[in-house]
Amino acid sequence: MCSVVIYKSHADSLEREKNAAVSAYRTAVTAIALVNDVDINRSFANISNALKSLARESEWTYIRLDQNGEEIFHRGESPECLPEPLPDRYSLTLFSVENRHYIFISGVLSANGRSLELTTVTDISRIYAERDELRKTCQSVFVLLFLFCGTLSWLLSWWLTRPLTKMSEITRRIAGGDFS
């Protein structure tokens, strides 16, 4: 029963994190589009400034904006072994590297005829750590309950069989000729 509750709680937490990551990604895409629409010079400096502001407020571990494979902006350290983004498509992937867990979101967006690729990575290792901690707690509670119930069963059986043990002893003495 405990495993089912832990699994459900973990799945719900993952879903919330995915939704939050997608929402933050969409906010970045919207910001890029808005800055690009307003920026008369069509420079990437204003887009980079907007992404810097967003990155400070988000839980992204890593964010990168490219145009034709050339980096326009990045912030944070890229985890090793990033998944390959799907060409010309939006992709969301959960991946793990060295006991760290991440949500990878990548997609291609168009800003005034310019094709840009936005990649974000969010560290969700704390969700897995919470799950593992719940599992350990559940196992500890199970062991304690097992020991308690075992001890209680032994005491209850001893208490219930004590009169029978005394009666058996008395019966043996009478059978041996001791009538006192």
RODO-2510 file (C-alpha; in nm, 4 decimals, decimal comma):
residues 180
     n   res          X          Y          Z
     1     m     0,0000     0,0000     0,0000
     2     c     0,2801     0,2384     0,0909
     3     s     0,4513     0,1812    -0,2458
     4     v     0,1333     0,2740    -0,4318
     5     v     0,1023     0,5997    -0,2359
     6     i     0,4693     0,6831    -0,2952
     7     y     0,4390     0,6030    -0,6671
     8     k     0,1257     0,8183    -0,7021
     9     s     0,2826     1,1075    -0,5095
    10     h     0,5986     1,0872    -0,7224
    11     a     0,3983     1,0745    -1,0465
    12     d     0,1935     1,3778    -0,9370
    13     s     0,5106     1,5698    -0,8468
    14     l     0,6675     1,4878    -1,1836
    15     e     0,3550     1,6032    -1,3648
    16     r     0,3542     1,9332    -1,1719
    17     e     0,7221     1,9875    -1,2545
    18     k     0,6624     1,9115    -1,6227
    19     n     0,3735     2,1585    -1,6316
    20     a     0,5829     2,4254    -1,4577
    21     a     0,8745     2,3669    -1,6981
    22     v     0,6451     2,3876    -2,0012
    23     s     0,4859     2,7050    -1,8651
    24     a     0,8296     2,8651    -1,8103
    25     y     0,9347     2,7567    -2,1596
    26     r     0,6222     2,9105    -2,3142
    27     t     0,6863     3,2305    -2,1194
    28     a     1,0364     3,2465    -2,2692
    29     v     0,9031     3,1842    -2,6200
    30     t     0,6422     3,4581    -2,5735
    31     a     0,9054     3,6987    -2,4381
    32     i     1,1335     3,6297    -2,7355
    33     a     0,8483     3,6915    -2,9783
    34     l     0,7410     4,0130    -2,8023
    35     v     1,0924     4,1556    -2,7791
    36     n     1,1554     4,0651    -3,1407
    37     d     0,8316     4,2362    -3,2501
    38     v     0,9157     4,5552    -3,0584
    39     d     1,2892     4,5671    -3,1371
    40     i     1,3306     4,7841    -3,4480
    41     n     1,6991     4,6921    -3,4921
    42     r     1,6266     4,3193    -3,4771
    43     s     1,9352     4,2682    -3,2621
    44     f     1,9726     3,9759    -3,0282
    45     a     2,0911     4,1960    -2,7396
    46     n     1,7359     4,2765    -2,6283
    47     i     1,6317     3,9127    -2,6576
    48     s     1,9368     3,8130    -2,4500
    49     n     1,8477     4,0722    -2,1847
    50     a     1,4909     3,9441    -2,1692
    51     l     1,6155     3,5859    -2,1319
    52     k     1,8597     3,6922    -1,8571
    53     s     1,5710     3,8417    -1,6624
    54     l     1,3595     3,5307    -1,7109
    55     a     1,6470     3,2981    -1,6193
    56     r     1,6961     3,4772    -1,2864
    57     e     1,3316     3,4155    -1,1965
    58     s     1,3018     3,0579    -1,3213
    59     e     1,4298     2,7241    -1,1966
    60     w     1,6220     2,6512    -1,5157
    61     t     1,9545     2,4811    -1,4682
    62     y     2,0481     2,5674    -1,8227
    63     i     1,8992     2,7789    -2,1030
    64     r     2,0344     2,8283    -2,4535
    65     l     1,9117     3,0161    -2,7614
    66     d     2,0654     2,9390    -3,1016
    67     q     2,0213     3,0610    -3,4562
    68     n     2,1341     2,8102    -3,7170
    69     g     2,3567     2,6344    -3,4624
    70     e     2,5239     2,9598    -3,3526
    71     e     2,4795     3,0459    -2,9851
    72     i     2,2974     3,3717    -2,9173
    73     f     2,2500     3,3317    -2,5435
    74     h     2,3155     3,0752    -2,2739
    75     r     2,3058     3,0686    -1,8978
    76     g     2,4070     2,7916    -1,6595
    77     e     2,6078     2,4761    -1,7018
    78     s     2,4821     2,2231    -1,9502
    79     p     2,4469     1,8744    -1,8021
    80     e     2,6475     1,6093    -1,9820
    81     c     2,4735     1,4023    -2,2463
    82     l     2,1845     1,6323    -2,3343
    83     p     1,9217     1,4511    -2,5402
    84     e     1,9119     1,5354    -2,9086
    85     p     1,6284     1,7764    -2,9856
    86     l     1,3808     1,6757    -3,2501
    87     p     1,4494     1,8719    -3,5684
    88     d     1,1977     2,1488    -3,6311
    89     r     0,9777     2,0241    -3,3468
    90     y     0,9082     2,0837    -2,9815
    91     s     1,0307     1,8067    -2,7521
    92     l     1,0089     1,7375    -2,3811
    93     t     1,2297     1,4628    -2,2379
    94     l     1,3092     1,3396    -1,8889
    95     f     1,6696     1,2234    -1,8576
    96     s     1,9221     1,1328    -1,5898
    97     v     2,2970     1,1817    -1,5634
    98     e     2,5006     1,0577    -1,2658
    99     n     2,2027     1,0358    -1,0271
   100     r     2,0779     1,3803    -1,1306
   101     h     1,7397     1,4052    -1,3001
   102     y     1,6331     1,6717    -1,5510
   103     i     1,3513     1,7917    -1,7734
   104     f     1,4811     1,8847    -2,1189
   105     i     1,2642     2,1050    -2,3412
   106     s     1,3705     2,2153    -2,6854
   107     g     1,1918     2,3648    -2,9784
   108     v     1,2268     2,5766    -3,2867
   109     l     1,0507     2,9098    -3,3010
   110     s     1,0269     3,1732    -3,5652
   111     a     1,0846     3,5385    -3,4903
   112     n     1,0322     3,7668    -3,7919
   113     g     1,1576     3,5107    -4,0369
   114     r     1,4485     3,4055    -3,8181
   115     s     1,4505     3,0437    -3,7052
   116     l     1,5645     3,0177    -3,3432
   117     e     1,6114     2,7104    -3,1256
   118     l     1,5394     2,7465    -2,7542
   119     t     1,6592     2,4780    -2,5132
   120     t     1,5904     2,4686    -2,1396
   121     v     1,6946     2,2163    -1,8760
   122     t     1,5383     2,2017    -1,5300
   123     d     1,6884     1,9986    -1,2449
   124     i     1,4196     1,7853    -1,0787
   125     s     1,6508     1,5700    -0,8643
   126     r     1,4803     1,6852    -0,5455
   127     i     1,1624     1,5023    -0,6496
   128     y     1,3544     1,1768    -0,6781
   129     a     1,5313     1,2455    -0,3468
   130     e     1,1936     1,3016    -0,1790
   131     r     1,0644     0,9749    -0,3268
   132     d     1,3696     0,7861    -0,2000
   133     e     1,3339     0,9424     0,1443
   134     l     0,9656     0,8423     0,1584
   135     r     1,0613     0,4894     0,0556
   136     k     1,3211     0,4668     0,3344
   137     t     1,0740     0,6025     0,5887
   138     c     0,8086     0,3563     0,4759
   139     q     1,0540     0,0668     0,5017
   140     s     1,1600     0,1758     0,8514
   141     v     0,7983     0,1983     0,9642
   142     f     0,7316    -0,1475     0,8180
   143     v     1,0276    -0,3011     1,0056
   144     l     0,9236    -0,1348     1,3320
   145     l     0,5630    -0,2496     1,2913
   146     f     0,6814    -0,6022     1,2076
   147     l     0,8969    -0,6139     1,5237
   148     f     0,6207    -0,4633     1,7380
   149     c     0,3563    -0,7042     1,6058
   150     g     0,5928    -1,0000     1,6445
   151     t     0,6701    -0,9069     2,0042
   152     l     0,3032    -0,8425     2,0789
   153     s     0,2076    -1,1798     1,9279
   154     w     0,4693    -1,3614     2,1333
   155     l     0,3560    -1,1897     2,4559
   156     l    -0,0103    -1,2590     2,3816
   157     s     0,0563    -1,6266     2,3064
   158     w     0,2672    -1,6580     2,6243
   159     w    -0,0073    -1,4937     2,8322
   160     l    -0,2802    -1,7146     2,6806
   161     t    -0,0851    -2,0425     2,7093
   162     r     0,0529    -1,9831     3,0611
   163     p    -0,2562    -2,1302     3,2341
   164     l    -0,2391    -2,4350     3,0008
   165     t     0,1304    -2,4816     3,0816
   166     k     0,0544    -2,4701     3,4569
   167     m    -0,2348    -2,7161     3,4134
   168     s    -0,0120    -2,9507     3,2131
   169     e     0,2520    -2,9384     3,4882
   170     i    -0,0074    -3,0118     3,7577
   171     t    -0,1437    -3,3022     3,5500
   172     r     0,2053    -3,4554     3,5208
   173     r     0,2595    -3,4322     3,8980
   174     i    -0,0758    -3,5983     3,9682
   175     a     0,0057    -3,8708     3,7120
   176     g     0,3363    -3,9224     3,8947
   177     g     0,1553    -3,9771     4,2246
   178     d     0,1938    -3,6333     4,3820
   179     f    -0,1518    -3,5475     4,5170
   180     s    -0,0495    -3,2518     4,7304
***
